[in-house]
Amino acid sequence: MPTFKKFDSFRLEVRSRDHNPPHFHILSSDFHALVDIRTLQVIEGTYDRKALAEAVAWAVDQTENLLNEWRRLNERLRD
């Protein structure tokens, strides 16, 4: 899966052949959570609070880019 952004202790991915709502994954060896791109709320999964806060803080200014990438990779879905 393409890594959209790499942080010190985790990475953020936007995946192809995914499902609605448009979201990104935050992953490390200890957690995996799905975060809604529009609301920046956790949809499901487990997460480290510090990592989630860092990912969301970064994503606030990247919402349009994240949504465009999700749409590009998931053209078959309408969001």
N, C-alpha and C positions, 0 to 999 in steps of 0.2 A: 504494500500500500504506500502511496506517496506521502511522505512526511511534508506537511505544509510549513511547520515551524518546529525547530528543536530548541528546547530549553535545557538547563543544566541537568535536571533530574527526570525529565519526561519529554514526550514529544506530542505534537498535535497533528492529527491526520484528517484529511477529507477523503472519503473513500468513494470509489465507483461502485455501481450496482448496489447502492444503499437504499434506504427507505425514507419516506417522509416522517416527520418534518425535516427540513434541511438542518443538518447538524454536523458537528465535528467530534472527533474522538480525542480524548486526552489519555495517554497511555504511559505506563512505566512498568517495571517488573512487579510492582505492588498493587496497581490499580488500573481500571479501565472504565471511563465514564463517557457518556454521550451528552453533548451540550447543544441545545437549540441555538442556532445562529442568530435568530431574530430576538429572542428573549434573554439569551445567555444564561438560561436556567438548565440545571441538570435534568435530563430526561430519564436516564437510568444509569445504573452502575455504581461503582465505588470510587472514591477519590480521596486524595489528601487535601485538606482545606487550604494549605499554603499553595499547593500546585494549582488548585482550582482558581484561587484568587489571582495568581499570576497569569494563568491562561485567560481568564475573563478580562483582566485589566488590559492585556495585549489585544484581545479580540474586539474590545470596544471600538477601537480605531480601524479595525480590519473587517468589519461586518460586511461591507460591500464586496471586498475581495474574496472573503470566505464564501459568501452566497454565490458569487459568480463562478467560483471554482466548483462548488457543489453542483450547480446547474450544469456546468460543462461536463462534469463526470457522470451526471445522472440525467441526461437529456430525455430519457423515456418517461420521466416522472414530471408531473406538474405540481408546483408547490403553492 
